[in-house]
Amino acid sequence: MSTSSAALDHSHDDHHHGPAKGFSRWLFTTNHKDIGSMYLWFSFAMFLLGGTFALVIRAELFQPGLQFVEPNFFNQMTTMHGLVMVFGAVMPAFVGLANWMIPLMIGAPDMALPRMNNWSFWILPFAFALMVSTLFMEGGGPNFGWTFYAPLSTTYAPSSVTYFIFAVHIMGASSIMGAINVIATILNMRAPGMTLMKMPLFVWTWLITAYLLIAVMPVLAGVVTMMLFDIHFGTSFFNAAGGGDPVLFQHLFWFFGHPEVYIMILPAFGVVSAIIPTFARKRLFGYDSMVYATASIAFLSFIVWAHHMFTVGMPLAGQLFFMYATMLIAVPTGVKVFNWVATMFRGAMTFETPMLFAIAFVVLFTIGGFTGVMLAMTPVDFQYHDTYFVVAHFHYVLVPGAVFSLMAAAYYWLPKWTGYMYDENLGKLHFWMSFVGVNLLFFPQHFLGLAGMPRRIPDYALQFANFNWISSVGAFLFGFSQLILLVVVIKCIRGGKKATDQVWEGAEGLEWTVPSPAPYHTFETPPDPSLIKDQ
Amino acid sequence: MASESSHSVYYVPEQTKFPFFASIGLFFMVFGLGSVLNDISASESATGSTWIALAGFTLLSFIIFQWFATVIRENHAGLNNEQLKRSYVWGMLWFIFSEVMFFAAFFGALFYVRNLSVPWLGGEGEKGVAGEFLWPEFQAAWPLINNPDSSIFTNPHEALNVHEWSLSFFAGYLPFWNTVILITSSVTLHYAHHALKHENRKRLIQWMFVTVGLGIIFLGLQALEYVEAYGHYGLTLDSGIYGSTFFLLTGFHGFHVTLGTFILIVMLLRCLKGHFKPDDHFGFEAAAWYWHFVDVVWVMLFFFVYLL
């Protein structure tokens, strides 16, 4: 079937308007591809910034004793590293992918609400300018950890916490608008014939992620508002002297925080579910079960939050409920992992860079998942809580998990975005350096945690020295390897081997029926329904 | 193809200056607001910060006004097809859902302190141990009048909740009348909508006037209640957890009623200008949904903050 020529006819109908000239193109654009690109660049910049903060941490922890930074500044680094990576790097990167790919995947002319789409993006640079500027304020920036537990973030917080609160408010508004846009696009803009169960899994995972965002970002806004009131208006929500409870903060925060974890990983599942079938040259195994598993994980994410706070004291019934509910998540997650493995089983596999990152994702994310089951066990968690074991756990799901899927996505769709193939050798170099670096960085942290090293400290006892220097070496290796990605992307934008429309031999889906690079406007008339295949 | 025609004219505006400048306005508004609060906490003059906040707010309001005006103009020019209108419907629905979750956080906090943490602080159950060590004298109760440490958080004299189930009590109970007023306003707004659908502009405008009036009366009474609470009941933001939850819930609800009333006033002005058609008035419908949502939140408030 000559899929590409059919799509070409459609996209050539309406070529009266290209991008606007000059810098105002980026400020005032309503184009989902422009906005997607801005999100991706912004998130990459934040990734480097948050990574720099992480390297300050790892430099300090290279050996015991205080070398480079004051403890208070160290705390600001752990806090800012977490906030910047979660809200500035991972989330916007997935929104960028959603912007670029969802309209292309469902055959829509653009996102449903293009002007609001631009607003969702442009709030972010301002929000992060406000947040990062707190580092230079009198009294320093937020130093209470990215989870900003009260009373550290209220009674004992530096005065810059007020700006932190407002920064969270406006980035929350940005996320909610982005999520509303995604939902309206997916529910309302699908091309004729694109039924829900024919949507690529990336679209499905984003639909469910958007629901999670709309449900929990307002709760985050609520909890920071209560902080603001405790700090400036004398309320006692998180102060037991007035009848409040600091633990209330943790309940509210984690009611947001746990679904937030899935906001960062569900789209990653979608990316991997797109890449593995392409390079295994087989259909995705168990599409329906993938959809149902995603929905189950999203549902369960709302009823497990207190597993983050087993040690604060909770009635026994509560501990048991949250323990079993948490373990239940392993079931749908297992469904996904087995489906990816089954997709690869007896496939005609090749190992281009996106596939390498995707396979590494499956293996390393699963390690993070296993440690998650360990942490879910209440009595065991009493031992692991607040140690480096927890740090190792969530970095395994977030770095070789979410971040690797983002790398995979970047390599996978880069030819579609730029029209050129990226440098495969540099890509592979980037992968292997990242792979070795990330495991050197985080695997020893399991042992440190099991041996009792607490997290968020600038100094530690001598017996932890060996694993810490290994971890720090891994951190610098991993960190500087990311510059290779920057080189690859810039090289790819500037030229290289021309990419075909389909780019990858085994790629299926509407995004591969439009030319490479994808024209400024695509699917202004819907694609031919015969192009939409069963999953 | 039949289905193509409805899809092919989805209106995608070329460029827009609104969002970028709205972001600038938003930034200066929150930066100014944060500075105002910090200045006050540090006992410094907040004049400069206030001007920054106001400038940001003015810019943001101006942009949003222009933005909505543009959307309305586009609709009048016939640029919005059925599909685009559905996007607005989905957008409004999920925006309201996000508001529901915002209030859910505050209601959740109320349930948690009432049913769990305050009893624990009073020594109840296996978690009561800490309470025994912290404030052994403390007695759990709701509404909480005697705070654990009343030297930090001054006790209120009296609570504002229903403490007597009699007709004479409710007849003089301001929140009860506010409930009646707000529910009535939802009904009158429904009549206005009905009149709009049946092309009866005179009735539409009359009912809109009534609805806006009821909204303003509600806000007036709510302000009166706050004055009473501060003046006579000693119930303030810093009078412990009962006052904290009371003012947070009713305050944010009041803020939403203020916003809702403002939206309804805009709708009324648009009705007077001859906007809206019986089969095309989503702006009006969205405003009505918002008002009904605010009404439902109040009913919940009345139950959980005042009645129970």
Boltz contact constraints between the chains, C-beta under 6 A:
constraints:
  - contact:
      token1: [A, 20]
      token2: [B, 15]
      max_distance: 6.0
  - contact:
      token1: [A, 27]
      token2: [B, 20]
      max_distance: 6.0
  - contact:
      token1: [A, 28]
      token2: [B, 15]
      max_distance: 6.0
  - contact:
      token1: [A, 28]
      token2: [B, 16]
      max_distance: 6.0
  - contact:
      token1: [A, 28]
      token2: [B, 17]
      max_distance: 6.0
  - contact:
      token1: [A, 30]
      token2: [B, 13]
      max_distance: 6.0
  - contact:
      token1: [A, 30]
      token2: [B, 16]
      max_distance: 6.0
  - contact:
      token1: [A, 109]
      token2: [B, 10]
      max_distance: 6.0
  - contact:
      token1: [A, 109]
      token2: [B, 12]
      max_distance: 6.0
  - contact:
      token1: [A, 110]
      token2: [B, 12]
      max_distance: 6.0
  - contact:
      token1: [A, 112]
      token2: [B, 87]
      max_distance: 6.0
  - contact:
      token1: [A, 113]
      token2: [B, 87]
      max_distance: 6.0
  - contact:
      token1: [A, 113]
      token2: [B, 91]
      max_distance: 6.0
  - contact:
      token1: [A, 114]
      token2: [B, 12]
      max_distance: 6.0
  - contact:
      token1: [A, 115]
      token2: [B, 16]
      max_distance: 6.0
  - contact:
      token1: [A, 118]
      token2: [B, 19]
      max_distance: 6.0
  - contact:
      token1: [A, 119]
      token2: [B, 19]
      max_distance: 6.0
  - contact:
      token1: [A, 122]
      token2: [B, 19]
      max_distance: 6.0
  - contact:
      token1: [A, 122]
      token2: [B, 20]
      max_distance: 6.0
  - contact:
      token1: [A, 122]
      token2: [B, 23]
      max_distance: 6.0
  - contact:
      token1: [A, 123]
      token2: [B, 23]
      max_distance: 6.0
  - contact:
      token1: [A, 126]
      token2: [B, 23]
      max_distance: 6.0
  - contact:
      token1: [A, 126]
      token2: [B, 27]
      max_distance: 6.0
  - contact:
      token1: [A, 159]
      token2: [B, 38]
      max_distance: 6.0
  - contact:
      token1: [A, 162]
      token2: [B, 34]
      max_distance: 6.0
  - contact:
      token1: [A, 162]
      token2: [B, 37]
      max_distance: 6.0
  - contact:
      token1: [A, 162]
      token2: [B, 38]
      max_distance: 6.0
  - contact:
      token1: [A, 163]
      token2: [B, 34]
      max_distance: 6.0
  - contact:
      token1: [A, 166]
      token2: [B, 30]
      max_distance: 6.0
  - contact:
      token1: [A, 166]
      token2: [B, 34]
      max_distance: 6.0
  - contact:
      token1: [A, 170]
      token2: [B, 26]
      max_distance: 6.0
  - contact:
      token1: [A, 170]
      token2: [B, 30]
      max_distance: 6.0
  - contact:
      token1: [A, 176]
      token2: [B, 98]
      max_distance: 6.0
  - contact:
      token1: [A, 180]
      token2: [B, 91]
      max_distance: 6.0
  - contact:
      token1: [A, 180]
      token2: [B, 94]
      max_distance: 6.0
  - contact:
      token1: [A, 183]
      token2: [B, 94]
      max_distance: 6.0
  - contact:
      token1: [A, 184]
      token2: [B, 87]
      max_distance: 6.0
  - contact:
      token1: [A, 184]
      token2: [B, 90]
      max_distance: 6.0
  - contact:
      token1: [A, 184]
      token2: [B, 91]
      max_distance: 6.0
  - contact:
      token1: [A, 187]
      token2: [B, 90]
      max_distance: 6.0
  - contact:
      token1: [A, 188]
      token2: [B, 86]
      max_distance: 6.0
  - contact:
      token1: [A, 188]
      token2: [B, 87]
      max_distance: 6.0
  - contact:
      token1: [A, 188]
      token2: [B, 90]
      max_distance: 6.0
  - contact:
      token1: [A, 192]
      token2: [B, 3]
      max_distance: 6.0
  - contact:
      token1: [A, 214]
      token2: [B, 94]
      max_distance: 6.0
  - contact:
      token1: [A, 214]
      token2: [B, 97]
      max_distance: 6.0
  - contact:
      token1: [A, 214]
      token2: [B, 98]
      max_distance: 6.0
  - contact:
      token1: [A, 215]
      token2: [B, 101]
      max_distance: 6.0
  - contact:
      token1: [A, 218]
      token2: [B, 98]
      max_distance: 6.0
  - contact:
      token1: [A, 218]
      token2: [B, 101]
      max_distance: 6.0
  - contact:
      token1: [A, 218]
      token2: [B, 102]
      max_distance: 6.0
  - contact:
      token1: [A, 219]
      token2: [B, 101]
      max_distance: 6.0
  - contact:
      token1: [A, 219]
      token2: [B, 105]
      max_distance: 6.0
  - contact:
      token1: [A, 222]
      token2: [B, 102]
      max_distance: 6.0
  - contact:
      token1: [A, 222]
      token2: [B, 105]
      max_distance: 6.0
  - contact:
      token1: [A, 222]
      token2: [B, 106]
      max_distance: 6.0
  - contact:
      token1: [A, 232]
      token2: [B, 37]
      max_distance: 6.0
  - contact:
      token1: [A, 233]
      token2: [B, 237]
      max_distance: 6.0
  - contact:
      token1: [A, 234]
      token2: [B, 237]
      max_distance: 6.0
  - contact:
      token1: [A, 234]
      token2: [B, 238]
      max_distance: 6.0
  - contact:
      token1: [A, 235]
      token2: [B, 237]
      max_distance: 6.0
  - contact:
      token1: [A, 235]
      token2: [B, 244]
      max_distance: 6.0
  - contact:
      token1: [A, 236]
      token2: [B, 153]
      max_distance: 6.0
  - contact:
      token1: [A, 236]
      token2: [B, 240]
      max_distance: 6.0
  - contact:
      token1: [A, 236]
      token2: [B, 241]
      max_distance: 6.0
  - contact:
      token1: [A, 236]
      token2: [B, 244]
      max_distance: 6.0
  - contact:
      token1: [A, 237]
      token2: [B, 244]
      max_distance: 6.0
  - contact:
      token1: [A, 241]
      token2: [B, 148]
      max_distance: 6.0
  - contact:
      token1: [A, 241]
      token2: [B, 149]
      max_distance: 6.0
  - contact:
      token1: [A, 241]
      token2: [B, 152]
      max_distance: 6.0
  - contact:
      token1: [A, 242]
      token2: [B, 147]
      max_distance: 6.0
  - contact:
      token1: [A, 242]
      token2: [B, 153]
      max_distance: 6.0
  - contact:
      token1: [A, 242]
      token2: [B, 240]
      max_distance: 6.0
  - contact:
      token1: [A, 242]
      token2: [B, 241]
      max_distance: 6.0
  - contact:
      token1: [A, 243]
      token2: [B, 118]
      max_distance: 6.0
  - contact:
      token1: [A, 243]
      token2: [B, 144]
      max_distance: 6.0
  - contact:
      token1: [A, 243]
      token2: [B, 147]
      max_distance: 6.0
  - contact:
      token1: [A, 243]
      token2: [B, 240]
      max_distance: 6.0
  - contact:
      token1: [A, 243]
      token2: [B, 241]
      max_distance: 6.0
  - contact:
      token1: [A, 244]
      token2: [B, 241]
      max_distance: 6.0
  - contact:
      token1: [A, 245]
      token2: [B, 117]
      max_distance: 6.0
  - contact:
      token1: [A, 248]
      token2: [B, 109]
      max_distance: 6.0
  - contact:
      token1: [A, 248]
      token2: [B, 112]
      max_distance: 6.0
  - contact:
      token1: [A, 252]
      token2: [B, 105]
      max_distance: 6.0
  - contact:
      token1: [A, 313]
      token2: [B, 127]
      max_distance: 6.0
  - contact:
      token1: [A, 525]
      token2: [B, 8]
      max_distance: 6.0
  - contact:
      token1: [A, 526]
      token2: [B, 4]
      max_distance: 6.0
  - contact:
      token1: [A, 526]
      token2: [B, 7]
      max_distance: 6.0
